[in-house]
Amino acid sequence: MPRLLMIETPPIVSIVLPVWNGQRYLADAVRSVLSQTIHEFELIIVNDCSTDKSAEVAEGFARRDARVKVLHNPENLKVPLSLNRGFEIARGKYYTWTSDDNILHPKFLDVLMAELEANDADIVYSDFNSVDSDGAFLNLTVVEDPEALVSHNSIGASFLYKKEVHDRLRGYDPKRFLYEDYDFWVRAYIAGFKFYKSDCVVYDYRRHPNSLTSSRAMPCEFICFLYDIRNTLKNVGREAAFKARKELLAYRRSLGIRRWLVLFGEAAILNPSGAARILARMAGNFRMKLKAALLSGPT
């Protein structure tokens, strides 16, 4: 079958789509990319040793549209290395990536490219919808300032960035599987790249039980990663800094008593009344557990 579209000039945007056993939603995700109002893009699908029909679905689109390329990993490399492998052959001056179960609105590239160029930014990111397994609207996620990276991934799922960002950061860190994007944004922030936050909504993030983030528990190394971020991002505001410490204090078993005491001391300096409330809540929880244990009697 002849291809429907041939590209004679390099694409403006490169989109990488890693897939591992994503047959159920993959066709919808690819069609959402091919429905963009801007046509000068390439879609690089990286099949990470899928055992379902994901490879067949991807190859079917590649046969029909020259903008689609498919790479097959020789072994299961997981998301960070799959992204790096896709961007190694990318030719666009702007980069983005998406998942096999998410949806780009038709003006996704059109809007984000315009926002990026109009605001002289290196990275643009925007609010996005959360939808359920059938695509029904659940809620709107409003993204936050990059400063909030000190406590959580405030950039979200809808983004576009310059090729130079990827090149200088040397791509995604394979040791950060399941939070490779969070790590990427933190390193971009530290490197001084300019972020621009948009309130446009051009992306649907699908939440379902079989998604990668829902089906995999964060590794314990993630807590250490968060602990290190609060040391690395030192020039954020007091409110963001206190929030980072407050959230980390919930992981006292993972952090260990020494780190926990350091965090609590820093939280007390940043916000004495807030730290007192944390301590009071902990004491209340302890009393409730002690009371329950006494009432239950010996086992």
Residue pairs with C-beta under 8 A, 6 or more apart in sequence:
1 63
1 64
3 63
3 64
3 65
3 66
4 64
4 65
4 66
5 39
5 65
5 66
5 67
6 66
7 42
7 66
7 67
9 40
10 91
10 92
11 40
11 41
11 42
11 67
11 91
11 92
12 38
12 40
12 41
12 92
12 93
12 94
12 113
13 38
13 40
13 41
13 42
13 92
13 93
13 94
13 95
13 96
13 109
13 113
13 160
14 41
14 42
14 44
14 86
14 87
14 90
14 91
14 92
14 94
14 95
14 96
14 163
15 33
15 41
15 42
15 43
15 44
15 95
15 96
15 97
15 98
16 44
16 46
16 82
16 83
16 86
16 87
16 90
16 95
16 96
16 97
17 29
17 30
17 33
17 43
17 44
17 45
17 46
17 86
17 97
17 98
17 99
17 100
18 45
18 46
18 48
18 79
18 82
18 83
18 86
18 97
18 99
18 100
19 26
19 45
19 46
19 47
19 48
19 50
19 54
19 58
19 100
20 47
20 48
20 49
20 50
20 54
20 76
20 100
20 212
21 50
21 51
21 52
21 54
22 29
22 50
22 52
22 54
22 99
22 100
22 101
23 50
23 52
23 53
23 54
23 57
24 101
24 210
25 100
25 101
25 206
26 54
26 57
26 58
26 100
26 101
27 57
27 61
28 103
29 98
29 99
29 100
29 101
29 102
29 103
29 104
30 43
30 45
30 57
30 58
30 61
30 68
32 103
32 104
32 105
32 106
33 41
33 43
33 98
33 104
34 43
34 61
34 65
34 67
34 68
35 104
35 106
36 104
36 106
36 107
36 108
36 109
36 110
37 106
37 107
37 109
37 110
38 109
38 110
38 113
39 67
41 67
41 92
41 109
42 67
42 68
42 69
42 90
42 91
42 92
43 61
43 67
43 68
43 69
44 69
44 70
44 71
44 86
44 87
44 89
44 90
45 58
45 61
45 62
45 68
45 69
45 70
45 71
45 86
46 70
46 71
46 73
46 82
46 83
46 85
46 86
47 54
47 55
47 58
47 70
47 71
47 72
47 73
48 73
48 76
48 77
48 78
48 79
48 82
49 72
49 73
49 75
49 76
54 100
55 70
55 72
58 68
58 70
59 70
61 68
62 68
62 69
62 70
69 89
71 85
71 86
71 89
73 81
73 82
73 85
77 85
77 174
78 174
78 177
79 172
79 177
79 178
79 180
79 212
80 171
80 172
80 173
80 174
80 175
80 176
80 177
80 180
81 172
81 174
83 97
83 171
83 172
83 180
84 171
84 172
84 174
86 97
87 95
87 166
87 171
90 163
92 163
93 162
93 163
94 113
94 116
94 160
94 161
94 162
94 163
95 160
95 161
95 162
95 163
95 165
95 166
96 109
96 112
96 159
96 160
96 161
98 104
98 157
99 211
99 212
101 206
101 208
101 211
102 157
102 203
102 204
102 205
102 206
103 131
103 135
103 203
103 204
103 206
104 202
104 203
105 201
105 202
105 203
105 204
107 202
108 158
108 202
108 203
109 160
111 126
111 198
111 200
111 202
112 124
112 126
112 158
112 159
112 160
112 198
112 200
112 202
113 160
115 121
115 124
115 126
115 196
115 198
115 200
116 123
116 124
116 160
116 161
116 162
116 196
119 196
120 194
121 194
121 195
121 196
122 161
122 162
122 164
122 165
122 188
122 193
122 194
122 195
123 155
123 159
123 160
123 161
123 162
123 165
123 185
123 188
123 193
123 194
123 195
123 196
124 159
124 160
124 161
124 195
124 196
124 198
125 143
125 155
125 156
125 158
125 159
125 160
125 195
125 196
125 197
125 198
126 143
126 156
126 158
126 159
126 197
126 198
126 199
126 200
126 201
126 202
126 203
127 140
127 141
127 142
127 143
127 156
127 158
127 198
127 199
127 200
127 201
128 140
128 141
128 143
128 156
128 157
128 158
128 201
128 202
128 203
128 204
128 205
129 137
129 138
129 139
129 140
129 141
129 201
129 203
129 204
129 205
130 137
130 138
130 139
130 140
130 141
130 204
130 205
130 206
130 207
131 137
131 138
131 204
131 205
131 206
131 207
132 138
132 206
132 207
132 208
133 206
133 207
133 208
133 209
135 204
135 206
138 207
140 201
141 156
141 157
141 205
142 199
143 154
143 155
143 156
143 158
143 197
144 154
144 197
145 154
145 197
146 154
146 155
146 185
146 189
146 195
146 197
147 154
147 233
147 236
147 237
147 240
148 154
148 240
148 243
149 155
149 182
149 185
149 186
149 189
149 229
149 233
150 229
150 230
150 233
150 236
150 240
150 241
150 243
150 244
151 226
151 230
151 240
151 243
151 244
151 247
152 182
152 247
153 179
153 181
153 182
153 185
154 185
155 181
155 185
155 195
156 205
157 203
157 205
158 202
158 203
158 205
161 188
161 193
165 188
165 193
168 191
169 184
169 187
169 188
169 191
172 180
172 181
172 183
172 184
173 180
173 183
173 184
174 180
175 221
176 182
176 183
176 225
177 219
178 212
178 213
178 216
178 218
178 219
178 222
179 218
179 222
179 225
183 225
186 229
186 232
186 233
188 195
189 195
189 233
190 232
190 233
207 214
208 214
209 215
220 254
223 248
223 251
223 254
223 255
224 254
226 244
226 247
226 248
227 248
227 255
227 259
227 263
229 244
230 241
230 244
230 245
230 248
230 263
236 244
238 270
238 271
241 266
241 270
242 267
242 270
242 271
242 274
245 263
245 264
245 266
245 267
245 270
246 267
246 274
246 278
248 255
248 263
249 260
249 263
249 264
249 267
249 278
252 260
255 263
264 275
264 278
264 279
267 274
267 275
267 278
268 275
268 276
